[in-house]
């Protein structure tokens, strides 16, 4: 996080106006948020009713950076797997600015209005920006893309709990589409997790055994689409939180992300198609030596009984 702070500090010193929207419930996890706020000319926090879960930046009304990556040490260091997109487009920057302006004005989650945003062509790439909760992203968009898939659907995801989303994946698998899913180990015991449903229905699903998190929140379809953003495939991601997501139609990009998915898939042992590794412990190489509380139990590395 320090390099980002330094870059923002330099920007402020040369006269750049910094505006920040942040999630108040995340402040305990990211205590250095206050340092960033000290640089801001204007800032606003959301309420505790939902998460302001976006991770995007807008620069000079000309470009954006967005994706699944938190601007944190584990995000920026490559410890977690993430997607991040750098997009030079005034039109997309204006769409994101409209969304940002709603939040910094104090309108979060369901208080927001649906903003006008169409598919934008950047070079030869078609990009459709979407925002939760007003766009109802899973039911209005993602289900249709899953239902219209023909060859494969690959998903690296932090967590999947959305029932209609998981049912669409099951239906796609049954009609012959190759469906492969990787999920993060930290949510295997969640009562709402769809891991068991997907596996029992024949979907190939592996639970990762890395020290870091699978934080990508992505869908790759048919060497054609990359769909990714801040939104987990959950009811709260679709209906409660402030989120953003891009549907990107680009063959070259889709093939690139497919290749990275296959790299991750092949790294995970086959046994984790059926059983779940512990996020911190001997199942996950490196997790007992990384200085991170991977399973959120307040015990790190050698102090965690799974690493004993």
C-alpha positions as CSV (number, residue, x, y, z in Angstrom):
1,X,0.0,0.0,0.0
2,X,3.0,2.3,0.7
3,X,3.8,2.9,-3.1
4,X,0.2,3.9,-3.7
5,X,0.2,6.3,-0.8
6,X,3.5,7.8,-2.0
7,X,2.1,8.2,-5.6
8,X,-1.1,9.9,-4.3
9,X,1.0,12.2,-2.0
10,X,3.1,13.3,-5.0
11,X,-0.1,13.8,-7.0
12,X,-1.6,16.0,-4.3
13,X,1.7,18.0,-4.1
14,X,1.5,18.9,-7.8
15,X,-2.1,20.0,-7.5
16,X,-4.1,16.9,-8.4
17,X,-7.5,16.8,-6.6
18,X,-8.1,13.5,-4.8
19,X,-11.6,12.3,-4.0
20,X,-12.3,9.1,-2.1
21,X,-15.3,6.9,-1.4
22,X,-14.6,4.1,1.1
23,X,-16.4,1.4,3.0
24,X,-16.7,2.2,6.7
25,X,-17.0,-1.5,7.8
26,X,-13.7,-2.3,6.2
27,X,-11.7,0.3,8.2
28,X,-10.7,-2.3,10.8
29,X,-9.2,-4.5,8.1
30,X,-7.4,-1.6,6.4
31,X,-6.3,0.8,9.1
32,X,-4.2,2.8,6.7
33,X,-7.4,4.1,5.0
34,X,-7.1,7.2,7.3
35,X,-3.7,8.1,5.7
36,X,-5.3,8.1,2.3
37,X,-8.2,10.2,3.6
38,X,-5.7,12.8,4.9
39,X,-4.6,13.4,1.2
40,X,-8.2,13.8,-0.1
41,X,-9.8,17.1,-0.9
42,X,-13.2,15.3,-0.5
43,X,-14.2,11.9,0.9
44,X,-17.3,10.0,1.9
45,X,-18.0,6.7,3.7
46,X,-21.0,4.5,3.1
47,X,-23.3,3.2,5.9
48,X,-23.0,-0.2,7.6
49,X,-26.1,-1.6,5.9
50,X,-24.1,-2.9,2.9
51,X,-20.5,-2.9,1.6
52,X,-19.0,-0.2,-0.7
53,X,-17.1,-3.0,-2.3
54,X,-15.8,-1.3,-5.4
55,X,-12.2,-1.2,-6.3
56,X,-11.7,1.4,-9.1
57,X,-9.9,4.6,-9.8
58,X,-10.7,7.3,-12.3
59,X,-8.0,9.5,-13.8
60,X,-8.6,13.0,-15.4
61,X,-11.9,11.9,-17.0
62,X,-9.8,9.9,-19.5
63,X,-9.1,6.5,-18.0
64,X,-9.9,4.0,-15.3
65,X,-8.3,1.2,-13.3
66,X,-10.8,-1.5,-12.1
67,X,-11.1,-5.1,-11.3
68,X,-11.2,-7.4,-8.3
69,X,-8.0,-6.2,-6.6
70,X,-8.1,-4.4,-3.3
71,X,-5.6,-1.6,-3.0
72,X,-3.9,-3.5,-0.2
73,X,-0.6,-5.3,0.5
74,X,-2.0,-8.7,-0.4
75,X,-3.7,-7.3,-3.5
76,X,-0.9,-5.3,-4.9
77,X,1.9,-7.8,-4.0
78,X,0.5,-10.6,-6.1
79,X,-0.2,-12.7,-3.0
80,X,-3.8,-13.1,-4.1
81,X,-4.9,-13.9,-7.6
82,X,-6.9,-10.9,-9.0
83,X,-8.0,-9.3,-12.2
84,X,-7.2,-5.7,-13.0
85,X,-8.0,-3.7,-16.1
86,X,-6.4,-0.5,-17.3
87,X,-8.8,1.2,-19.7
88,X,-8.2,4.4,-21.7
89,X,-11.6,5.6,-22.6
90,X,-13.3,9.0,-21.9
91,X,-16.7,7.4,-22.4
92,X,-16.1,4.6,-19.8
93,X,-14.4,7.1,-17.5
94,X,-17.5,9.3,-17.6
95,X,-19.8,6.3,-16.8
96,X,-17.6,5.5,-13.8
97,X,-17.5,9.1,-12.7
98,X,-21.3,9.2,-12.8
99,X,-21.4,6.2,-10.5
100,X,-18.7,7.7,-8.2
101,X,-20.5,11.0,-8.0
102,X,-23.7,9.3,-6.7
103,X,-21.7,7.7,-3.9
104,X,-19.6,10.8,-2.9
105,X,-22.9,12.7,-2.7
106,X,-24.1,10.2,0.0
107,X,-26.2,7.9,-2.2
108,X,-25.1,4.3,-1.7
109,X,-26.5,0.9,-2.6
110,X,-30.3,1.1,-3.2
111,X,-30.3,4.8,-2.8
112,X,-28.6,5.2,-6.1
113,X,-30.3,5.7,-9.4
114,X,-29.6,3.6,-12.5
115,X,-27.1,5.5,-14.6
116,X,-27.2,5.5,-18.4
117,X,-24.4,3.2,-19.6
118,X,-24.1,1.4,-22.9
119,X,-21.6,-1.0,-24.4
120,X,-18.5,1.0,-25.4
121,X,-16.1,0.0,-28.1
122,X,-12.5,0.6,-27.2
123,X,-10.3,-0.2,-30.3
124,X,-11.9,-3.5,-31.3
125,X,-13.0,-4.5,-27.8
126,X,-16.6,-4.3,-26.7
127,X,-16.9,-3.3,-23.0
128,X,-20.2,-3.2,-21.0
129,X,-19.9,-1.7,-17.5
130,X,-22.4,-2.7,-14.9
131,X,-23.1,-1.6,-11.3
132,X,-24.7,-3.3,-8.3
133,X,-27.3,-3.2,-6.9
134,X,-29.4,-1.3,-9.5
135,X,-28.4,-3.4,-12.6
136,X,-29.3,-6.8,-11.1
137,X,-26.2,-8.1,-12.7
138,X,-26.6,-11.8,-12.2
139,X,-30.2,-12.2,-13.1
140,X,-30.3,-9.6,-15.9
141,X,-26.9,-10.4,-17.5
142,X,-24.8,-13.2,-16.3
143,X,-27.4,-15.9,-16.4
144,X,-28.0,-15.1,-20.1
145,X,-24.3,-15.4,-20.9
146,X,-24.1,-18.7,-19.1
147,X,-27.3,-20.0,-20.9
148,X,-25.9,-19.0,-24.3
149,X,-22.4,-20.6,-23.8
150,X,-21.5,-23.3,-26.3
151,X,-18.0,-24.6,-25.5
152,X,-16.7,-23.8,-22.0
153,X,-17.2,-21.7,-18.9
154,X,-14.2,-21.3,-16.6
155,X,-14.7,-19.5,-13.2
156,X,-12.1,-18.5,-10.7
157,X,-14.1,-17.2,-7.8
158,X,-13.7,-16.2,-4.2
159,X,-17.2,-17.6,-3.2
160,X,-20.4,-18.7,-5.0
161,X,-23.6,-18.6,-3.0
162,X,-26.1,-17.3,-5.6
163,X,-28.6,-20.1,-6.3
164,X,-29.8,-19.1,-9.8
165,X,-26.2,-18.5,-10.8
166,X,-25.1,-22.0,-9.6
167,X,-28.2,-23.6,-11.2
168,X,-27.4,-22.0,-14.5
169,X,-23.9,-23.5,-14.3
170,X,-25.3,-26.9,-13.6
171,X,-27.7,-26.7,-16.6
172,X,-24.8,-25.6,-18.8
173,X,-22.8,-28.6,-17.7
174,X,-25.7,-31.0,-18.4
175,X,-26.1,-29.8,-21.9
176,X,-22.4,-30.5,-22.7
177,X,-20.6,-27.2,-21.9
178,X,-17.3,-27.8,-20.1
179,X,-17.8,-26.1,-16.8
180,X,-14.7,-25.7,-14.5
181,X,-14.7,-23.7,-11.2
182,X,-12.0,-22.8,-8.8
183,X,-13.1,-21.4,-5.4
184,X,-11.2,-20.0,-2.5
185,X,-10.6,-22.3,0.6
186,X,-11.8,-19.7,3.1
187,X,-15.5,-20.2,2.4
188,X,-15.8,-24.0,2.1
189,X,-17.6,-24.2,5.4
190,X,-20.1,-21.5,4.7
191,X,-23.7,-22.7,5.0
192,X,-24.7,-20.8,1.8
193,X,-21.8,-22.1,-0.3
194,X,-22.8,-23.9,-3.5
195,X,-19.6,-26.1,-3.6
196,X,-21.5,-29.3,-2.6
197,X,-24.4,-28.6,-5.0
198,X,-22.1,-28.0,-8.0
199,X,-20.0,-31.0,-7.3
200,X,-22.9,-33.3,-6.7
201,X,-24.4,-32.2,-10.0
202,X,-21.3,-33.1,-12.0
203,X,-19.6,-29.7,-12.3
204,X,-15.8,-29.9,-12.0
205,X,-14.9,-27.8,-9.0
206,X,-11.5,-27.5,-7.3
207,X,-10.9,-25.7,-4.0
208,X,-7.5,-23.9,-4.1
209,X,-4.7,-24.8,-1.8
210,X,-2.5,-21.7,-2.2
211,X,-1.3,-19.5,0.6
212,X,-3.1,-16.5,-1.0
213,X,-6.7,-16.1,-2.0
214,X,-8.5,-16.8,-5.3
215,X,-10.0,-13.3,-5.4
216,X,-10.6,-13.0,-9.2
217,X,-14.4,-13.1,-9.3
218,X,-14.3,-13.9,-13.0
219,X,-16.0,-15.8,-15.8
220,X,-14.3,-16.8,-19.1
221,X,-16.6,-18.0,-21.8
222,X,-16.0,-19.6,-25.2
223,X,-12.8,-17.8,-26.1
224,X,-15.0,-14.7,-26.4
225,X,-15.9,-13.1,-23.1
226,X,-14.1,-12.1,-19.9
227,X,-16.5,-11.0,-17.2
228,X,-15.0,-9.7,-14.0
229,X,-15.1,-7.0,-11.4
230,X,-15.5,-6.4,-7.7
231,X,-18.7,-8.5,-7.3
232,X,-18.8,-11.9,-5.7
233,X,-21.3,-14.3,-7.2
234,X,-23.6,-13.9,-4.2
235,X,-26.9,-12.4,-3.3
236,X,-25.3,-9.6,-1.4
237,X,-23.0,-8.9,-4.4
238,X,-25.9,-8.6,-6.7
239,X,-28.6,-7.0,-4.4
240,X,-27.0,-5.2,-1.5
241,X,-23.4,-3.9,-2.1
242,X,-22.0,-1.2,-4.2
243,X,-20.1,-3.2,-6.9
244,X,-18.9,-2.8,-10.5
245,X,-18.3,-5.4,-13.2
246,X,-17.2,-5.4,-16.8
247,X,-18.4,-7.7,-19.6
248,X,-15.5,-7.6,-22.1
249,X,-15.9,-9.2,-25.5
250,X,-12.4,-9.8,-26.8
251,X,-11.0,-13.1,-28.2
252,X,-7.4,-12.4,-27.4
253,X,-8.1,-11.4,-23.8
254,X,-10.4,-14.4,-23.3
255,X,-7.8,-16.8,-24.5
256,X,-5.2,-15.1,-22.2
257,X,-7.4,-15.5,-19.2
258,X,-8.3,-19.0,-20.1
259,X,-4.6,-19.9,-20.2
260,X,-4.1,-18.4,-16.7
261,X,-7.1,-20.3,-15.4
262,X,-5.7,-23.5,-16.8
263,X,-2.4,-22.8,-15.1
264,X,-4.1,-22.4,-11.7
265,X,-6.3,-25.5,-12.3
266,X,-3.3,-27.7,-13.1
267,X,-1.4,-26.5,-10.0
268,X,-4.2,-27.7,-7.7
269,X,-4.0,-31.4,-6.9
270,X,-6.9,-33.6,-8.3
271,X,-7.9,-34.7,-4.8
272,X,-9.3,-31.2,-4.2
273,X,-12.0,-32.0,-6.7
274,X,-13.6,-34.0,-3.9
275,X,-12.2,-32.8,-0.6
276,X,-11.4,-29.3,0.7
277,X,-8.0,-28.1,1.9
278,X,-7.7,-25.9,4.9
279,X,-6.8,-22.3,4.0
280,X,-4.1,-22.3,6.6
281,X,-2.2,-25.5,7.3
282,X,-0.1,-28.2,5.8
283,X,-2.7,-28.6,3.0
284,X,-1.8,-25.2,1.6
285,X,1.9,-24.9,1.0
286,X,3.3,-21.5,2.2
287,X,0.3,-20.6,4.3
288,X,2.2,-21.5,7.5
289,X,5.1,-19.2,6.7
290,X,3.5,-16.1,5.1
291,X,2.7,-13.9,8.1
292,X,-1.0,-13.8,7.1
293,X,-4.0,-15.0,9.0
294,X,-5.4,-17.0,6.1
295,X,-8.4,-18.5,7.9
296,X,-9.3,-15.4,10.0
297,X,-9.0,-17.2,13.4
298,X,-6.6,-14.7,15.0
299,X,-3.7,-17.1,14.8
300,X,-0.9,-16.7,12.3
301,X,1.5,-19.3,11.0
302,X,3.1,-21.5,13.8
303,X,0.5,-20.2,16.3
304,X,-2.3,-21.7,14.2
305,X,-3.0,-25.3,15.3
306,X,-3.3,-26.4,11.7
307,X,0.4,-25.5,11.2
308,X,1.6,-27.2,14.3
